Amino acid sequence: MMKSIPEMFGCLVFGDAVMRQRLPKETYQALNRTIAQGRSLDPSVANVVANAMKDWAIEQGATHFTHWFQPLTGVTAEKHDSFISPTSGGRVIMEFSGKELVKGEPDASSFPSGGLRATFEARGYTAWDPTSYAFIKDNTLCIPTAFSAYTGEALDQKTPLLRSMEALNKQALRILKLFGHEEVSRVVPSIGCEQEYFLIDQKLYEKRKDLQFAGRTLFGAKPPKGQELDDHYFGAIKTRVKAYMEELDQELWKLGILAKTEHNEVAPAQHELAPVYTTTNIAADHNQLTMEMMKKVAQRHGLVCLLHEKPFAGVNGSGKHNNWSVTTNTGSNLLDPTDEPNQNTLFLLFLFAVIQAVDEHQDLLRISVASAANDHRLGANEAPPAIVSMYLGDELMAVLDAIENDKAYEKMDSGLLRYAHVLPRLAKDSTDRNRTSPFAFTGNKFEFRMLGAAQSVSDPNTVLNTIVAEALCDFADQLEQADNLEEAVHALLQKTLREHKRIIFNGDGYAASWQEEAARRGLLNLRSTPEALERLTDEKNIALFQKHRIFTKTEIQSRYEIKMEGYCKVISIEAQTMLELARKEILPAVSAYVKALSETVAAKQAACPQASCEVEQTLIVRLSALNTSLFHKANTLDEALLGAKNFEQIGACAAYYHDTIFAAMQELRAVADELELNTAQQYWPFPTYGDLLFSI
């Protein structure tokens, strides 16, 4: 008999209820203090926790354990060890020690390190993160951990995220103490990650080498119908997709993941899943698990889940909207404006801190979402643009105007929405939503919309936490010296607004005029990943991360190297895949079609010398010319790839990949897509966009 959802939820998680039941009271309290208050873990409790965790895991069918970590690959990693331990008489017992729980040792040289580790320097460590619950996946107890080099540098995405959360907590508490909130002992950022994805038929996927190697279609002509009619968005969910969503929900609920909302997205075959908010580091773990489970469950339904940011040209790509807020351990959301935002001093201080942070660190926010895949969305033909700006809405803008100009705030009447008389009258929200804004205030949180669908949320939230911590630190430094706190706050808000209001834009981020206006305001427009990443190692950024102990200078430099190298590798894989498809599949297929057309002409003329062969002859000429062009474009791309070997500096190499190789790829694709439109369906070597997008 199937369990109810409350019974199912978290059944594979060694969570609070399980720990309360299985751990001695003293051990539970010590561990809970670490989880709830961020205190250091007492090593003496590790053995007790490990034994209880092992017993519970075995009861759930687990035979192995693993330190589950997030190296700088963008995905997770795990090395499985069984619980067995030999005894006399050739028998085994099931053991799991506190040492095995707390510390692991994977090979650090086989993961990206940006020069932190040489090939012969293999030692690295994983360390248990007790603030994120252990869970069972595939009969393996998974222990969330941080990952560091033998020399102590962070080699993962979790360690900097935890550091940034601590930095934000430290500076936020300074502000709260100024206003007498001694009851608050911890401030925690929370996020909810809206995850977009595509589903396509697995049999068609297996016929597309570009999807298998690159995660996106490198060739493909636009189908007659795409998303023009907006009929897929929030439309009725197809039976096969609904079955997939139902199983996905169940698998996520078992892992304690708060999967809440699901619907069809704008593009054909595109969908979205959104969870309930939770603490940032836990949400980051959950999002990694969600992406993994999306792919795994899809296979059971004969589907493939595509998480690439732009799997289909000319069709909306997939993002991951990062809804970010800051809460206290007493349950207060510091970004909640309440009914009187003009009178809510704490809200205004935290709001203005975010405004200052986003304006001063536009580059870091853009860098945090930079990738070869996301470049197809940001600064291209889709929202949000590569220009970082903030949307606040009419009500908050009225509050800001009153503060800046020392005038009375007149509360806006949000009114009621009236429909037919039989329908209820609905309260109207105080602000609209601006889906073209990269960073929009949406009621009691900010929605950072620039993230790519496939990326980890850890990097963007590490940056977001750090830059807001820096702004709060600046505010606290000024206010702690004030004789009159109220006057000092008012002066600080006015000064912040004068210096940083350029970042606020409530208009259409899609409009071409916005790019011109943004340039006049002095906002950055970092269109490509190489252009953005060059700013990562700027002295101001190094100083910021060092000040709050998020990264050392060495760690920043290593991440620059890793990200630049990753960009080059992605473009290289795509280019080589294009060459293989063009030379081994498209060229022979078109030649076969031309041959068939020529044979048709010969047969017609043999039967009747006067027969018209205009259609066939026209196609032969057109296809032959295009095939010749494809051949030459492929050679040009091949030569461009060889040129990449001439660069010693990774930044210059990445720029070459963007400016030269990617440009050659686009030219090759344009010819191939024209060939697709002129080649008979039975000759075209792989499924078309129409097949892929409308087959389910």
C-alpha positions in Angstrom: 0.0 0.0 0.0 1.4 3.4 -1.0 2.4 5.7 1.8 0.6 9.0 2.2 2.6 12.1 1.3 3.3 13.1 4.9 4.5 9.6 5.6 6.6 9.6 2.4 8.1 13.0 2.9 11.7 12.8 4.1 11.6 9.0 4.6 15.1 8.7 3.1 16.5 11.6 5.2 18.4 11.4 8.5 16.5 14.5 9.6 15.6 16.1 12.8 12.7 13.7 13.7 15.0 10.6 13.1 17.8 12.1 15.1 15.5 13.1 18.0 14.3 9.5 18.1 17.7 7.7 17.7 20.3 9.9 19.4 20.8 10.2 23.1 19.4 13.5 24.4 22.8 15.1 25.0 24.1 14.1 21.6 21.0 15.3 19.8 21.2 18.7 21.6 24.9 19.1 20.8 24.3 18.3 17.1 21.2 20.5 17.0 23.2 23.5 18.4 25.6 23.0 15.5 22.8 22.9 12.9 20.6 25.7 14.3 23.2 28.1 15.6 26.3 27.4 13.4 28.4 26.3 16.3 31.4 24.1 16.0 30.7 20.4 16.3 32.0 18.5 19.4 34.1 15.6 18.1 32.9 13.4 20.9 29.5 13.2 19.4 30.7 11.9 16.0 30.9 8.2 16.9 27.4 8.2 18.5 25.9 10.0 15.5 27.8 7.7 13.0 26.5 4.5 14.7 22.9 5.7 14.8 23.1 6.9 11.2 24.5 3.5 10.1 21.8 1.5 11.8 19.1 3.7 10.3 20.6 3.5 6.9 20.9 -0.3 6.9 17.2 -0.5 8.0 16.4 1.5 4.9 18.3 -0.9 2.7 21.6 0.9 2.4 24.8 -1.1 2.0 27.3 1.7 1.3 28.1 5.2 2.4 29.6 8.1 0.5 30.9 11.6 1.2 28.6 13.5 -1.3 30.3 16.7 -2.4 30.2 19.5 -5.0 33.6 19.9 -6.8 34.2 22.7 -9.3 32.7 20.7 -12.2 29.1 22.0 -11.6 27.8 18.6 -10.7 28.2 16.4 -7.6 30.7 13.6 -6.8 30.7 10.5 -4.7 32.9 7.6 -3.8 31.1 4.6 -2.3 32.4 2.4 0.5 30.5 -0.5 2.0 29.7 -0.7 5.7 31.4 -4.2 6.0 34.4 -4.8 8.2 36.1 -8.2 8.5 36.0 -10.3 11.7 37.5 -13.6 12.6 36.3 -16.7 10.9 35.9 -15.0 7.5 32.8 -13.1 8.7 32.0 -9.4 8.4 30.1 -6.9 10.6 28.6 -3.6 9.6 30.6 -0.7 10.9 30.7 3.1 10.4 32.9 5.2 12.7 32.9 8.8 13.6 36.1 9.3 11.8 34.5 7.9 8.6 31.6 10.3 9.1 33.6 13.4 9.7 36.4 13.0 7.2 37.0 11.4 3.7 39.9 11.5 1.3 39.0 11.6 -2.4 41.6 12.2 -5.1 42.0 16.0 -5.3 44.2 16.0 -8.5 41.4 14.5 -10.7 39.0 17.4 -10.1 39.4 21.0 -11.4 41.7 23.0 -9.2 43.0 25.8 -11.4 46.6 25.1 -10.5 46.0 24.5 -6.8 46.9 20.8 -7.2 49.3 19.2 -9.5 48.7 15.7 -11.0 51.1 14.2 -8.5 49.6 16.0 -5.6 46.6 13.8 -5.1 45.5 14.2 -1.5 42.3 16.1 -0.7 39.7 16.0 2.1 36.0 16.0 2.4 34.5 17.2 5.7 31.0 16.5 7.0 28.6 19.4 6.8 26.2 18.7 9.7 23.9 21.6 8.7 22.7 19.6 5.7 21.0 16.3 6.5 22.4 13.0 5.3 20.1 11.0 2.9 19.8 7.7 1.1 20.1 7.5 -2.7 20.5 4.2 -4.6 21.0 2.2 -1.4 23.8 4.4 -0.4 24.0 6.7 2.6 25.0 10.1 1.2 26.8 12.5 3.7 26.9 16.1 2.4 30.4 17.4 2.8 32.8 20.2 1.9 35.9 19.5 -0.2 39.3 21.0 0.2 42.9 20.5 -0.9 45.6 19.1 1.3 46.9 22.6 1.6 43.5 23.9 2.9 42.1 25.7 -0.1 38.5 25.2 -1.0 38.0 22.9 -4.1 34.3 23.0 -4.0 31.2 25.2 -4.2 29.8 24.5 -0.8 32.7 25.8 1.3 32.6 29.4 -0.1 28.8 29.3 0.2 29.0 28.4 3.9 31.6 31.1 4.4 29.4 33.7 2.7 26.4 32.8 4.9 28.5 33.3 8.0 29.7 36.7 6.7 26.1 37.8 6.0 25.1 36.6 9.5 27.9 38.5 11.1 27.1 41.9 9.5 23.3 41.5 9.7 23.6 40.9 13.5 25.5 44.2 13.8 22.6 46.1 12.3 20.0 44.3 14.4 21.9 44.9 17.6 21.9 48.7 16.9 18.1 48.5 17.0 17.9 46.5 20.2 17.1 43.1 18.7 19.2 41.1 21.2 16.8 38.2 20.9 18.1 37.5 17.4 21.2 35.2 17.5 21.4 34.2 13.8 20.4 35.6 10.4 20.2 33.1 7.5 19.7 33.6 3.8 17.0 31.5 2.2 16.3 30.7 -1.4 13.8 29.0 -3.7 15.1 27.8 -7.1 12.6 27.7 -9.9 14.0 25.0 -12.3 13.2 25.1 -16.0 13.9 22.0 -18.2 13.0 20.3 -21.5 11.7 16.8 -22.0 12.2 15.0 -25.3 11.8 11.4 -26.5 14.8 9.2 -25.7 14.8 7.4 -29.0 15.1 10.7 -30.8 17.8 11.9 -28.4 19.9 8.8 -29.2 19.9 9.9 -32.9 21.4 13.4 -32.1 25.1 13.3 -31.3 25.1 17.0 -30.6 22.6 16.6 -27.8 24.6 13.7 -26.4 28.0 15.4 -26.6 27.1 19.1 -26.1 23.7 19.0 -24.4 22.3 21.3 -27.1 21.4 21.1 -30.8 24.3 22.5 -32.9 22.2 22.2 -36.1 18.5 22.6 -36.6 16.2 24.7 -38.7 13.3 26.5 -37.1 10.1 24.4 -37.3 6.9 25.9 -38.9 5.4 26.2 -35.4 7.4 27.1 -32.2 6.1 29.2 -29.3 4.5 31.9 -31.3 0.9 31.1 -30.2 1.8 31.0 -26.5 -0.4 27.9 -26.3 2.1 25.8 -24.3 2.6 28.1 -21.4 0.5 26.9 -18.4 -1.3 24.6 -20.9 -2.8 21.2 -20.0 0.0 18.9 -19.1 0.3 15.9 -21.5 -0.3 12.5 -20.0 3.2 11.2 -20.5 4.7 14.4 -19.0 2.2 14.3 -16.1 3.2 10.7 -15.2 6.9 11.8 -15.2 6.1 14.8 -13.0 4.2 12.6 -10.5 7.0 10.2 -10.1 9.6 13.0 -9.9 7.6 14.6 -7.1 7.5 11.4 -5.1 11.2 10.8 -5.5 12.0 14.3 -4.4 9.6 14.2 -1.5 11.3 11.0 -0.2 14.6 13.0 -0.1 12.9 15.8 1.8 12.9 18.2 -1.1 9.9 20.6 -1.0 8.8 20.2 -4.6 5.7 22.4 -4.9 4.8 23.9 -8.3 4.9 22.3 -11.8 3.7 23.6 -15.1 4.4 23.9 -18.8 6.7 26.7 -19.7 6.7 29.0 -22.8 8.6 26.8 -25.3 7.2 23.5 -26.6 8.5 20.6 -24.5 9.6 23.0 -21.8 8.5 22.7 -18.2 9.2 24.1 -14.7 9.5 22.8 -11.2 9.6 25.2 -8.2 10.2 24.2 -4.5 9.3 25.9 -1.2 12.0 28.2 0.2 14.6 26.8 2.6 18.0 27.7 4.0 20.5 28.5 1.2 23.0 25.7 1.6 20.3 23.1 2.0 18.5 24.5 -1.0 21.7 24.3 -3.0 22.1 20.6 -2.1 18.4 20.0 -2.9 18.7 21.7 -6.3 21.7 19.5 -7.3 19.6 16.4 -6.2 16.6 17.7 -8.2 18.6 18.0 -11.4 20.0 14.5 -10.9 16.6 13.1 -10.2 15.0 14.9 -13.1 17.4 13.0 -15.5 17.1 9.7 -13.7 13.3 9.6 -13.6 13.0 10.8 -17.2 14.9 7.6 -18.4 12.2 5.4 -16.7 9.6 7.1 -18.9 11.5 6.8 -22.1 12.4 10.5 -22.0 15.5 12.6 -21.7 15.6 15.7 -19.5 17.6 18.5 -21.1 19.0 21.1 -18.6 21.1 23.0 -21.1 20.4 26.8 -21.1 19.7 26.8 -24.8 19.1 23.4 -26.3 17.1 24.8 -29.3 18.0 27.9 -31.3 15.2 30.3 -31.8 13.2 28.8 -28.9 13.2 30.1 -25.3 16.0 28.7 -23.3 16.0 27.5 -19.7 16.9 29.5 -16.6 16.8 29.0 -12.9 15.2 31.9 -11.0 16.9 32.3 -7.6 14.4 33.8 -5.1 16.5 35.2 -2.2 15.5 36.5 1.2 17.0 37.0 4.6 15.4 35.7 7.8 16.2 35.7 11.5 16.1 32.7 13.8 13.1 34.3 15.4 11.1 34.0 12.2 11.3 37.5 10.8 11.9 38.1 7.1 14.1 41.2 6.9 13.0 41.9 3.3 9.3 42.0 4.2 8.2 45.7 3.8 5.0 45.1 5.9 2.0 47.4 5.4 4.1 50.5 6.2 7.4 50.2 4.3 8.2 53.8 4.8 8.1 53.3 8.6 10.0 50.0 8.6 13.5 51.1 9.3 15.1 47.7 9.3 13.5 46.8 6.0 14.7 50.0 4.4 18.2 49.5 5.7 18.4 45.9 4.3 16.7 47.0 1.0 19.2 49.9 0.6 22.1 47.5 1.4 21.0 45.3 -1.5 20.7 48.3 -3.8 24.2 49.4 -2.9 25.5 45.8 -3.2 24.0 45.2 -6.6 25.2 48.5 -8.0 28.8 48.3 -6.7 29.2 44.7 -7.7 27.4 44.3 -11.0 30.4 42.5 -12.4 30.4 39.8 -9.7 26.7 39.0 -10.2 27.3 38.7 -14.0 30.4 36.6 -13.4 28.5 34.3 -11.1 26.2 33.2 -13.9 28.7 33.2 -16.7 29.1 30.1 -18.9 29.3 29.2 -22.5 25.8 27.8 -22.3 24.3 30.9 -20.6 25.8 33.2 -23.1 23.1 32.1 -25.5 20.5 33.7 -23.2 22.2 36.6 -21.5 22.9 39.5 -23.8 21.4 37.7 -26.7 17.8 37.5 -27.7 16.3 36.6 -24.4 15.6 38.1 -21.0 17.2 38.9 -18.7 19.8 41.0 -20.5 23.5 40.8 -19.6 23.1 44.3 -18.0 22.5 44.0 -14.3 19.7 46.2 -13.0 17.0 46.1 -10.3 13.3 46.3 -10.4 11.5 47.7 -7.3 8.0 48.5 -8.4 5.8 51.6 -8.0 5.2 51.5 -4.3 8.8 51.2 -3.2 9.8 53.8 -5.8 7.3 56.1 -4.1 8.9 55.4 -0.7 12.4 56.0 -2.2 11.2 59.3 -3.8 9.9 60.5 -0.4 13.2 59.7 1.3 15.4 61.3 -1.3 13.4 64.5 -1.5 12.4 64.8 2.2 8.7 64.8 1.5 5.8 63.0 3.0 5.1 59.5 1.7 1.6 59.0 0.3 0.6 55.4 0.5 -0.6 54.0 -2.8 -4.1 52.5 -2.9 -3.6 49.1 -4.3 -7.3 48.7 -4.7 -9.2 45.7 -5.7 -9.4 43.6 -8.8 -13.0 43.4 -10.0 -14.1 40.8 -12.5 -17.7 39.5 -13.0 -20.1 40.1 -10.1 -20.2 36.3 -9.4 -16.4 36.3 -8.8 -14.8 37.4 -5.5 -13.1 40.8 -5.3 -9.4 40.2 -5.0 -6.8 42.4 -3.3 -4.3 43.8 -5.7 -0.6 43.4 -5.0 1.3 46.5 -4.2 3.8 45.9 -7.0 3.7 44.3 -10.5 6.2 41.7 -11.6 8.8 42.6 -14.2 10.0 39.4 -15.9 12.6 41.3 -18.0 14.5 42.4 -14.9 17.6 40.5 -13.9 17.1 41.3 -10.2 13.5 42.1 -9.2 11.9 42.7 -5.9 8.8 40.5 -5.7 7.1 41.2 -2.4 9.4 40.0 0.3 12.3 38.7 -1.6 14.5 39.4 -4.6 14.4 37.2 -7.7 17.8 36.8 -9.4 16.7 35.7 -12.9 20.1 35.4 -14.6 21.1 31.9 -13.5 21.4 29.2 -16.1 19.3 26.1 -15.8 22.2 23.6 -15.5 24.4 25.6 -13.1 24.8 25.2 -9.4 23.1 27.9 -7.4 26.1 28.0 -5.0 28.2 30.5 -6.9 25.5 33.1 -7.4 24.4 32.9 -3.8 28.0 33.1 -2.5 28.4 36.3 -4.4 25.0 37.7 -3.4 25.5 36.9 0.3 29.0 38.4 0.2 28.2 41.7 -1.5 25.2 42.3 0.8 27.4 41.5 3.8 29.8 44.1 2.6 27.1 46.7 2.2 25.7 45.9 5.7 29.3 46.2 7.0 29.6 49.7 5.5 26.2 50.7 7.0 27.1 49.3 10.4 30.5 51.1 10.4 28.7 54.4 9.9 25.7 53.9 12.2 27.8 52.5 15.1 29.5 55.9 15.3 26.3 57.9 15.2 25.1 60.1 18.2 21.6 60.2 16.8 20.7 56.9 15.2 17.4 58.1 13.6 19.1 61.1 11.9 22.1 58.9 10.9 19.8 56.3 9.3 17.9 59.0 7.3 21.2 60.6 6.1 22.6 57.2 5.2 19.5 56.2 3.1 19.6 59.5 1.2 23.3 59.2 0.5 22.9 55.6 -0.7 20.1 56.5 -3.0 21.9 59.4 -4.5 25.0 57.3 -5.2 23.3 54.1 -6.4 19.8 54.7 -7.8 21.2 54.3 -11.3 20.9 50.6 -10.8 17.1 50.8 -10.4 15.2 50.3 -13.7 11.5 49.5 -13.7 11.1 49.5 -17.5 11.4 46.9 -20.3 14.7 45.2 -20.2 14.1 43.8 -23.6 14.0 47.2 -25.3 17.0 48.2 -27.4 16.7 51.7 -25.9 17.5 50.3 -22.5 21.0 49.3 -23.6 21.6 52.9 -24.6 20.2 54.3 -21.4 22.2 51.8 -19.3 25.4 52.9 -21.1 24.5 56.6 -20.2 24.0 55.5 -16.6 27.5 53.8 -16.6 26.1 50.3 -16.1 28.2 47.4 -17.3 27.2 45.3 -20.3 29.3 42.2 -20.2 28.0 40.3 -23.2 30.2 37.2 -23.1 31.8 34.9 -20.5 35.4 35.8 -21.4 34.6 39.5 -21.1 32.9 39.0 -17.7 35.5 36.6 -16.2 38.4 39.0 -16.9 37.0 41.1 -14.1 37.0 38.4 -11.5 40.6 39.0 -10.5 40.2 42.8 -10.3 41.8 44.1 -7.1 38.5 45.3 -5.7 37.0 41.8 -6.0 40.0 40.1 -4.4 39.9 42.6 -1.6 36.2 42.0 -1.0 36.5 38.2 -0.9 39.6 38.4 1.3 38.0 40.8 3.7 35.0 38.5 4.4 37.2 35.4 4.3 35.2 33.9 1.4 38.2 33.2 -0.9 41.9 33.7 -0.7 43.6 35.4 -3.6 44.9 32.0 -4.7 41.4 30.5 -4.6 40.1 33.4 -6.7 42.8 32.9 -9.3 42.1 29.2 -9.4 38.5 29.8 -10.1 39.3 32.3 -12.9 41.5 29.6 -14.5 38.9 26.9 -14.1 36.0 29.0 -15.5 38.1 30.2 -18.5 39.4 26.8 -19.3 35.9 25.3 -18.9 34.6 27.9 -21.4 37.3 26.9 -23.9 36.6 23.2 -23.5 32.9 23.6 -24.0 33.3 25.5 -27.2 35.9 23.1 -28.4 33.7 20.1 -27.8 30.8 21.8 -29.6 33.0 22.7 -32.6 34.5 19.2 -32.9 31.0 17.7 -32.7 29.8 20.1 -35.5 32.7 19.0 -37.7 31.9 15.3 -37.1 28.2 15.8 -37.9 28.8 17.9 -40.9 31.4 15.7 -42.5 30.1 12.2 -41.5 26.4 12.8 -41.7 25.2 16.0 -43.4 27.6 16.0 -46.4 27.0 12.3 -47.3 23.2 12.7 -46.8 22.9 15.7 -49.1 25.2 14.0 -51.7 22.9 11.0 -51.6 19.9 13.2 -52.2 21.6 15.0 -55.0 22.5 11.7 -56.5 18.9 10.5 -56.3 17.7 13.8 -57.9 20.3 13.3 -60.7 19.1 9.7 -61.3 15.5 11.0 -61.4 16.5 13.6 -64.1 18.3 10.9 -66.1 15.3 8.5 -65.9 12.9 11.2 -66.9 15.0 12.3 -69.9 15.5 8.7 -70.9 11.8 8.1 -71.0 11.0 11.4 -72.6 13.8 13.7 -73.8 11.3 16.7 -73.7 10.3 16.1 -70.0 10.7 19.1 -67.7 13.3 18.5 -65.0 13.3 22.1 -63.7 12.5 21.3 -60.1 15.2 18.6 -59.8 17.8 20.6 -61.7 17.2 23.7 -59.6 17.5 21.6 -56.4 20.6 19.9 -57.6 22.3 23.3 -58.3 21.1 24.8 -55.0 22.1 21.7 -52.9 25.4 21.3 -54.6 26.3 24.9 -53.9 25.3 24.7 -50.3 27.1 21.4 -49.8 30.2 22.9 -51.3 29.8 25.9 -48.9 29.3 23.5 -46.0 32.5 21.7 -46.9 34.5 24.9 -47.0 32.9 26.3 -43.8 33.8 23.0 -42.0 37.4 23.4 -43.2 37.5 27.0 -41.9 36.2 25.9 -38.5 38.8 23.1 -38.4 41.6 25.6 -39.1 40.2 27.9 -36.5 40.4 25.1 -33.9 44.1 24.6 -34.8 44.7 28.2 -34.1 43.6 27.8 -30.5 46.9 26.0 -29.8 48.8 29.3 -30.3 47.8 30.9 -27.0 49.6 30.6 -23.7 47.3 32.9 -21.6 43.9 31.3 -20.9 42.1 34.7 -21.1 43.4 35.3 -24.6 42.5 31.8 -25.6 39.0 32.1 -24.3 38.6 35.4 -26.2 39.8 33.6 -29.4 37.2 30.8 -28.9 34.5 33.4 -28.6 35.5 35.8 -31.4 36.9 33.3 -33.9 35.8 29.7 -33.3 32.3 30.5 -32.2 31.8 32.8 -35.1 33.0 30.0 -37.5 30.5 27.7 -35.8 27.7 30.0 -36.5 28.6 30.3 -40.2 28.7 26.5 -40.5 25.4 26.2 -38.8 23.7 28.7 -41.1 24.6 26.7 -44.2 23.6 23.3 -42.6 20.2 24.7 -41.5 19.6 25.9 -45.0 20.4 22.5 -46.3 17.9 20.9 -43.9 15.1 23.1 -45.3 15.9 21.9 -48.9 16.7 18.2 -48.3 14.0 15.5 -48.4 13.0 14.2 -45.0 14.0 10.6 -45.7 17.6 11.8 -46.5 18.1 14.1 -43.5 20.4 12.2 -41.1 18.9 13.1 -37.7 15.6 14.2 -36.1 14.5 17.8 -36.8 13.3 20.4 -34.3 9.7 19.5 -35.2 10.4 15.9 -34.3 12.1 16.8 -31.0 9.8 19.5 -29.7 6.4 17.9 -30.6 7.0 14.1 -30.3 5.7 13.6 -26.7 
